C-alpha cells in the first residue's frame, strides 16, 4: 500500500505592515479684514442696498461683513479693496443708498439720470431702473455741471479733448463740450472734479455707452456740494 504523500506545509503569509497616513495639512483660511472707523455706517448702507452679501448691522467686523465690503469696493473701484470699512467706502455706500431714483424726470424711452447732490448716475426706461445707481464725479468749482434736460448729441468710443489734451473713452456728448466718459483719474478723489463732464468708472462708462444712442434723454438734477 503506497504511503500517502505528505502535504507540503503552508507558507505563512507575511504580516501586513500597517502604514500610518500622513495627516492632511490643515486648510488655511484667509485672515479676516481689519475693522474700519466707519464700520457701522458701511453696514447700514450695504444692508439697505442689499446686493453685496449678508451683513450684520452691529458695528463689528465679521467674515461675512469682510466679504461683502470687499465685493462692494471692487465693484466701485475703491482702492485698496481690502474689506476695511474706511471713510471712502462709507461715503460711496451712503451716497448710493441715499439716491432716490424717483427724482429723475424721465421721458419716453431711455433716460440717463445724473444726481449731482449724491454724485451718482443711473438709467431708467418706462419708469423702471435699467442701470442701477453708480458713482460719478461731475464738474468741480468753476466748472459745475449744469442742471436741466438734454439729449445725447454724438458718441465716440474715444474722443480727443483739445483743451485738456487727453483721450476720453466711451464719449457721449449731451451739452456743448460736456458729456459722459470714462474717468481719467481716480474717481474717488473728491478734492478735484471734471470740467463739467460726467466721469464714470470704466465698466459703467461702457455700460452707458452700450445702452445710449444719439437722442437718448439726459436729465441732470441736484447740486454738487462745494460748487
Residue frames relative to the residue before (quaternion, step in Angstrom):
aa qw qx qy qz dx dy dz
X 1.0000 0.0000 0.0000 0.0000 0.00 0.00 0.00
X 0.4364 -0.7233 0.4649 0.2652 3.52 -0.70 1.04
X 0.4790 -0.6582 0.5024 0.2914 3.43 -1.06 0.79
X 0.4647 -0.6865 0.4694 0.3039 3.58 -0.73 0.97
X 0.4830 -0.6716 0.4790 0.2936 3.51 -0.98 0.85
X 0.4257 -0.6967 0.5191 0.2530 3.46 -1.07 0.72
X 0.4146 -0.7071 0.5125 0.2558 3.61 -0.78 1.02
X 0.4917 -0.6558 0.4712 0.3257 3.54 -0.91 0.83
X 0.5149 -0.6434 0.4665 0.3214 3.51 -1.02 0.74
X 0.5169 -0.6574 0.4569 0.3030 3.55 -1.01 0.87
X 0.3966 -0.7032 0.5365 0.2457 3.53 -0.96 0.88
X 0.4283 -0.7205 0.4710 0.2749 3.57 -0.62 1.03
X 0.4591 -0.6776 0.5035 0.2766 3.55 -0.99 0.90
X 0.5213 -0.6354 0.4538 0.3444 3.57 -1.00 0.72
X 0.4983 -0.6477 0.4881 0.3065 3.52 -1.02 0.78
X 0.4330 -0.7114 0.4752 0.2840 3.62 -0.65 1.05
X 0.3935 -0.7062 0.5402 0.2338 3.47 -1.05 0.83
X 0.3134 -0.7462 0.5576 0.1844 3.56 -0.78 0.98
X 0.1282 -0.7958 0.5893 0.0547 3.55 -0.66 1.14
X 0.3081 -0.7416 0.5704 0.1727 3.52 -0.96 0.86
X 0.3785 -0.7364 0.5153 0.2212 3.56 -0.64 1.15
X 0.4988 -0.6366 0.4959 0.3162 3.49 -1.06 0.80
X 0.5113 -0.6551 0.4491 0.3283 3.58 -0.89 0.81
X 0.5004 -0.6443 0.4863 0.3131 3.53 -1.05 0.82
X 0.5043 -0.6466 0.4649 0.3339 3.55 -0.97 0.79
X 0.4968 -0.6599 0.4740 0.3051 3.52 -0.96 0.81
X 0.4735 -0.6594 0.5015 0.2993 3.50 -1.02 0.81
X 0.2943 -0.7529 0.5621 0.1748 3.49 -0.86 0.95
X 0.2682 -0.7643 0.5655 0.1554 3.55 -0.87 0.88
X 0.5370 -0.6228 0.4608 0.3338 3.49 -1.07 0.75
X 0.4901 -0.6773 0.4453 0.3207 3.58 -0.74 0.95
X 0.5434 -0.6450 0.4345 0.3161 3.53 -1.04 0.77
X 0.5861 -0.5826 0.4292 0.3645 3.53 -1.27 0.34
X 0.4965 -0.6236 0.4943 0.3468 3.57 -1.08 0.55
X 0.5072 -0.6450 0.4759 0.3167 3.55 -1.11 0.60
X 0.3037 -0.7720 0.5352 0.1589 3.54 -0.94 0.91
X 0.6706 -0.5131 0.3656 0.3916 3.53 -1.32 0.26
X 0.7440 0.3794 -0.2011 0.5119 3.58 1.20 -0.53
X 0.1471 0.8566 -0.4857 0.0932 3.56 1.19 0.58
X 0.7255 0.4338 -0.2662 0.4633 3.58 0.64 -1.07
X 0.6348 0.5359 -0.3393 0.4412 3.61 0.93 -0.81
X 0.6616 0.4886 -0.3007 0.4828 3.57 0.98 -0.82
X 0.6324 0.5357 -0.3328 0.4498 3.59 0.96 -0.83
X 0.6560 0.5152 -0.3132 0.4540 3.59 0.89 -0.92
X 0.6906 0.4824 -0.2825 0.4589 3.58 0.88 -0.97
X 0.6815 0.4781 -0.2999 0.4658 3.60 0.88 -0.88
X 0.6062 0.5438 -0.3506 0.4625 3.57 1.09 -0.65
X 0.6566 0.4990 -0.3039 0.4770 3.58 1.04 -0.78
X 0.6609 0.4960 -0.3096 0.4704 3.58 0.97 -0.83
X 0.1431 -0.8800 0.4437 0.0910 3.55 1.12 -0.76
X 0.6388 0.5505 -0.3309 0.4235 3.62 1.13 0.41
X 0.6814 0.5042 -0.2861 0.4468 3.59 1.21 0.12
X 0.7127 -0.4027 0.2474 0.5184 3.58 1.21 0.34
X 0.6580 -0.5377 0.3717 0.3739 3.52 -1.33 0.25
X 0.0036 0.7708 -0.6370 0.0097 3.56 -0.95 0.90
X 0.2811 -0.7344 0.5925 0.1751 3.54 -1.18 0.63
X 0.3089 -0.7640 0.5390 0.1739 3.56 -0.68 1.09
X 0.3569 0.7268 -0.5142 0.2829 3.55 0.07 1.32
X 0.5167 -0.6712 0.4047 0.3446 3.58 1.27 0.09
X 0.6600 0.4683 -0.3067 0.5011 3.58 1.27 0.23
X 0.4439 -0.7080 0.4871 0.2538 3.55 -0.85 0.99
X 0.0299 -0.7682 0.6395 -0.0001 3.57 -1.03 0.87
X 0.6819 -0.4614 0.3498 0.4469 3.57 -1.26 0.15
X 0.6481 0.5144 -0.3160 0.4643 3.58 1.02 -0.82
X 0.6308 0.5227 -0.3261 0.4718 3.57 1.01 -0.83
X 0.6376 0.5510 -0.3121 0.4388 3.54 0.94 -0.99
X 0.6776 0.5004 -0.2839 0.4581 3.56 0.88 -0.99
X 0.6745 0.4962 -0.2913 0.4626 3.59 0.93 -0.94
X 0.6662 0.5013 -0.3052 0.4601 3.58 0.93 -0.89
X 0.6447 0.5148 -0.3252 0.4622 3.58 0.96 -0.84
X 0.6428 0.5213 -0.3184 0.4622 3.58 0.97 -0.86
X 0.6393 0.5220 -0.3123 0.4704 3.57 1.03 -0.83
X 0.6675 0.5098 -0.2980 0.4536 3.57 0.89 -0.92
X 0.6488 0.5082 -0.3172 0.4692 3.56 0.99 -0.79
X 0.6510 0.5287 -0.3219 0.4394 3.58 0.96 -0.84
X 0.8074 0.2948 -0.1377 0.4922 3.58 0.87 -0.89
X 0.5731 -0.6733 0.3543 0.3043 3.55 1.14 0.66
X 0.3659 0.7250 -0.5001 0.3007 3.58 1.09 0.68
X 0.0992 -0.8149 0.5709 0.0110 3.56 -0.75 1.07
X 0.5377 -0.2746 -0.7952 0.0564 1.48 -1.74 1.84
X 0.4134 -0.6849 0.5400 0.2616 3.56 -1.17 0.64
X 0.2167 0.8235 -0.4839 0.2015 3.55 0.59 1.21
X 0.5824 -0.6235 0.3631 0.3745 3.60 1.25 0.09
X 0.5325 0.6170 -0.4163 0.4031 3.58 1.25 0.06
X 0.3732 -0.7493 0.5098 0.1986 3.58 -0.85 0.99
X 0.0595 0.8220 -0.5580 0.0968 3.55 0.19 1.30
X 0.7478 -0.4276 0.2670 0.4320 3.59 -1.28 0.05
X 0.6335 0.5222 -0.3508 0.4505 3.62 0.99 -0.68
X 0.6461 0.5135 -0.3138 0.4695 3.56 0.97 -0.88
X 0.6547 0.5060 -0.3130 0.4662 3.59 0.96 -0.85
X 0.6510 0.5306 -0.3180 0.4399 3.57 0.92 -0.90
X 0.6815 0.4805 -0.2878 0.4711 3.57 0.87 -0.97
X 0.6693 0.5091 -0.3046 0.4473 3.59 0.86 -0.95
X 0.6746 0.4941 -0.2970 0.4610 3.59 0.93 -0.87
X 0.6376 0.5246 -0.3289 0.4583 3.60 1.00 -0.75
X 0.6655 0.4933 -0.3018 0.4719 3.56 0.95 -0.85
X 0.6730 0.5057 -0.2931 0.4532 3.57 0.94 -0.92
X 0.7067 0.4691 -0.2574 0.4628 3.59 1.11 -0.69
X 0.5050 0.6625 -0.4282 0.3502 3.62 1.20 -0.24
X 0.1837 -0.7817 0.5920 0.0682 3.55 -0.78 1.12
X 0.2863 -0.8065 0.4920 0.1597 3.57 -0.19 1.26
X 0.5838 0.5954 -0.3789 0.4014 3.61 1.17 -0.39
X 0.5757 0.6039 -0.3765 0.4026 3.61 1.22 -0.26
X 0.5956 0.5729 -0.3713 0.4233 3.57 1.18 -0.30
X 0.2894 -0.7572 0.5631 0.1605 3.55 -0.75 1.06
X 0.1194 -0.8346 0.5372 0.0253 3.51 -0.13 1.32
X 0.2873 -0.7181 0.6015 0.2000 3.50 -1.23 0.54
X 0.7125 -0.3633 0.3082 0.5151 3.55 -1.15 -0.51
X 0.7645 0.3162 -0.2473 0.5044 3.56 -1.05 0.67
X 0.7470 -0.3880 0.3023 0.4472 3.53 -1.26 -0.53
X 0.0773 -0.7804 0.6193 0.0369 3.56 -1.09 0.80
X 0.2637 -0.7184 0.6231 0.1618 3.55 -0.98 0.93
X 0.1432 -0.8178 0.5567 0.0282 3.58 -0.65 1.15
X 0.0968 -0.7975 0.5953 0.0165 3.57 -0.77 1.08
X 0.1441 -0.7862 0.5996 0.0405 3.56 -0.54 1.23
X 0.2652 -0.8043 0.5141 0.1357 3.59 -0.17 1.29
X 0.6137 0.5820 -0.3507 0.4021 3.59 1.00 -0.79
X 0.7921 0.2855 -0.1395 0.5211 3.57 0.85 -0.97
X 0.3497 -0.7565 0.4783 0.2769 3.56 1.34 -0.06
X 0.4845 0.6098 -0.4605 0.4260 3.49 0.78 1.19
X 0.1317 -0.7724 0.6167 0.0752 3.55 -1.26 0.38
X 0.0387 0.7853 -0.6154 0.0560 3.56 -1.10 0.75
X 0.3087 -0.7437 0.5589 0.1981 3.58 -1.26 0.14
X 0.1178 -0.7932 0.5964 0.0348 3.55 -1.09 0.82
X 0.0146 -0.7674 0.6408 0.0165 3.51 -1.27 0.51
X 0.8452 0.0230 -0.0471 0.5318 3.56 -0.75 1.04
X 0.7027 -0.4767 0.2641 0.4573 3.58 1.06 0.74
X 0.6771 0.4542 -0.2926 0.4996 3.58 1.27 0.04
X 0.4847 -0.6539 0.4983 0.2987 3.55 -1.11 0.72
X 0.1265 -0.8066 0.5750 0.0535 3.58 -0.76 1.05
X 0.7313 0.1347 -0.1488 0.6519 3.58 1.30 -0.30
X 0.3986 -0.7553 0.4707 0.2216 3.57 -0.50 1.20
X 0.6584 -0.5112 0.3632 0.4162 3.58 -1.19 0.49
X 0.0137 0.7678 -0.6396 0.0340 3.52 -1.04 0.91
X 0.6431 -0.5628 0.3589 0.3754 3.55 -1.24 0.28
X 0.0219 -0.7566 0.6528 0.0313 3.51 -1.26 0.53
X 0.1591 -0.7287 0.6436 0.1717 3.53 -1.37 0.00
X 0.1536 -0.8245 0.5432 0.0399 3.54 -0.55 1.19
X 0.8364 -0.2840 0.1613 0.4403 3.54 -1.34 -0.22
X 0.3934 -0.7121 0.5389 0.2186 3.53 -1.00 0.93
X 0.7294 -0.4000 0.2864 0.4754 3.62 -1.24 0.12
X 0.7644 0.2943 -0.2583 0.5122 3.54 -0.85 1.03
X 0.7722 0.2194 -0.1261 0.5829 3.57 1.27 -0.35
X 0.1381 0.8442 -0.5100 0.0902 3.59 1.12 0.64
X 0.4674 -0.6594 0.5151 0.2851 3.56 -1.00 0.86
X 0.3774 -0.7598 0.4766 0.2305 3.63 -0.59 1.05
X 0.4340 -0.6804 0.5260 0.2683 3.55 -1.12 0.70
X 0.4582 0.6877 -0.4962 0.2664 3.54 -1.29 0.27
X 0.5342 -0.6050 0.4896 0.3300 3.52 -1.40 -0.06
X 0.0192 0.7964 -0.6000 0.0738 3.55 -0.82 1.04
X 0.2288 -0.7430 0.5905 0.2168 3.55 -1.26 -0.36
X 0.5825 -0.5685 0.4414 0.3777 3.56 -1.18 0.53
X 0.2271 -0.8167 0.5238 0.0845 3.55 -0.73 1.13
X 0.7806 -0.1274 0.0407 0.6105 3.55 1.15 -0.56
X 0.2365 -0.7679 0.5854 0.1080 3.55 -1.29 0.42
X 0.0767 0.7695 -0.6335 0.0260 3.56 -1.24 0.50
X 0.5326 -0.6309 0.4541 0.3348 3.57 -0.98 0.77
X 0.7870 -0.0204 0.0246 0.6162 3.55 1.17 -0.60
X 0.0724 -0.8066 0.5865 -0.0141 3.57 -0.68 1.16
X 0.3382 -0.7385 0.5479 0.2003 3.58 -0.94 0.89
X 0.2581 -0.7583 0.5802 0.1475 3.57 -0.86 0.98
X 0.3393 -0.7653 0.5131 0.1897 3.57 -0.45 1.16
X 0.6844 0.4925 -0.3293 0.4250 3.63 0.76 -0.87
X 0.8121 0.2877 -0.1184 0.4937 3.60 0.91 -0.90
X 0.3427 -0.7994 0.4469 0.2092 3.57 1.39 0.15
X 0.5496 0.5546 -0.4216 0.4611 3.52 0.67 1.19
X 0.4492 -0.6607 0.5212 0.3000 3.58 -1.14 0.61
X 0.1958 -0.7673 0.6040 0.0894 3.56 -1.06 0.82
X 0.2161 -0.8117 0.5291 0.1201 3.62 -0.12 1.26
X 0.8451 0.1367 -0.1343 0.4991 3.56 -1.23 0.68
X 0.1350 0.8424 -0.4994 0.1511 3.52 0.91 1.04
X 0.0754 0.7541 -0.6501 0.0550 3.56 -1.06 0.94
X 0.1875 -0.8170 0.5404 0.0731 3.56 -0.25 1.30
X 0.0274 -0.8292 0.5583 0.0020 3.58 -0.97 0.87
X 0.8040 0.0997 -0.0618 0.5830 3.63 1.20 -0.20
X 0.8077 -0.1501 0.0704 0.5658 3.58 -0.18 1.25
X 0.7821 -0.2496 0.2125 0.5300 3.58 -0.63 -1.16
X 0.5356 0.6304 -0.3890 0.4056 3.59 1.28 0.28
X 0.1689 0.7938 -0.5701 0.1276 3.54 -0.95 0.88
X 0.5727 -0.5236 0.4833 0.4053 3.51 -1.38 -0.14
X 0.2235 0.7651 -0.5953 0.1019 3.58 -1.09 0.65
X 0.6398 -0.5106 0.4103 0.4021 3.53 -1.30 0.34
X 0.5203 -0.6511 0.4498 0.3210 3.57 -0.96 0.84
X 0.3114 -0.7480 0.5563 0.1846 3.56 -1.10 0.67
X 0.7374 0.2595 -0.1886 0.5945 3.61 1.32 -0.01
X 0.6924 -0.4368 0.3443 0.4596 3.59 -1.30 0.04
X 0.4054 -0.7810 0.4256 0.2112 3.54 -0.38 1.28
X 0.6903 0.4959 -0.2825 0.4448 3.60 1.15 -0.50
X 0.4697 0.6166 -0.4758 0.4157 3.57 1.23 0.32
X 0.1880 -0.8524 0.4813 0.0796 3.56 -0.01 1.30
X 0.5602 0.6197 -0.3939 0.3833 3.59 1.20 -0.31
X 0.7315 0.2890 -0.2146 0.5791 3.56 1.25 -0.24
X 0.1104 -0.7836 0.6051 0.0869 3.55 -1.27 0.00
X 0.6509 -0.4922 0.3827 0.4330 3.53 -1.25 -0.26
X 0.5265 -0.5815 0.4936 0.3754 3.52 -1.35 -0.13
X 0.7888 -0.2425 0.0987 0.5561 3.55 1.11 0.79
X 0.5999 0.5907 -0.3564 0.4051 3.57 1.19 -0.47
X 0.4463 -0.6481 0.5483 0.2830 3.52 -1.38 0.29
X 0.1988 -0.8105 0.5453 0.0794 3.57 -0.22 1.32
X 0.0665 -0.8058 0.5884 0.0000 3.56 -1.00 0.87
X 0.5579 -0.5572 0.4875 0.3750 3.55 -1.24 0.46
X 0.6739 -0.5291 0.3169 0.4067 3.63 -1.07 0.61
X 0.6964 0.4671 -0.2943 0.4584 3.61 0.80 -0.94
X 0.6628 0.4948 -0.3072 0.4707 3.59 1.05 -0.72
X 0.6173 0.5433 -0.3450 0.4525 3.58 1.01 -0.80
X 0.6568 0.5054 -0.2989 0.4732 3.55 1.01 -0.85
X 0.6582 0.5167 -0.3128 0.4495 3.60 0.94 -0.88
X 0.6779 0.4718 -0.2955 0.4801 3.59 0.94 -0.85
X 0.6236 0.5394 -0.3409 0.4515 3.58 1.05 -0.72
X 0.6788 0.4903 -0.2894 0.4637 3.57 0.96 -0.87
X 0.6820 0.4844 -0.2859 0.4674 3.59 1.09 -0.68
X 0.7232 0.4755 -0.2501 0.4339 3.56 0.94 -0.90
X 0.0602 -0.7560 0.6494 0.0558 3.51 -1.36 0.31
X 0.6577 -0.4637 0.3757 0.4597 3.56 -1.23 0.21
X 0.7471 0.3359 -0.2783 0.5015 3.56 -0.73 1.11
X 0.4796 0.6576 -0.4521 0.3650 3.61 1.21 -0.24
X 0.4550 -0.7059 0.4833 0.2470 3.55 -0.87 1.02
X 0.1086 -0.7642 0.6343 0.0436 3.56 -1.13 0.80
X 0.0355 -0.7965 0.6035 -0.0051 3.57 -0.81 1.02
X 0.0942 -0.8009 0.5913 -0.0020 3.56 -0.64 1.21
X 0.0750 0.8115 -0.5713 0.0974 3.58 -0.72 1.07
X 0.6812 0.4866 -0.3618 0.4103 3.55 -1.32 0.31
X 0.3342 -0.7228 0.5672 0.2102 3.55 -1.28 -0.35
X 0.3727 -0.7245 0.5302 0.2347 3.56 -0.71 1.03
X 0.4895 -0.6650 0.4712 0.3099 3.62 -0.76 0.98
X 0.8141 0.2802 -0.2156 0.4608 3.54 -0.99 0.89
X 0.6816 0.4523 -0.3024 0.4892 3.59 1.24 0.01
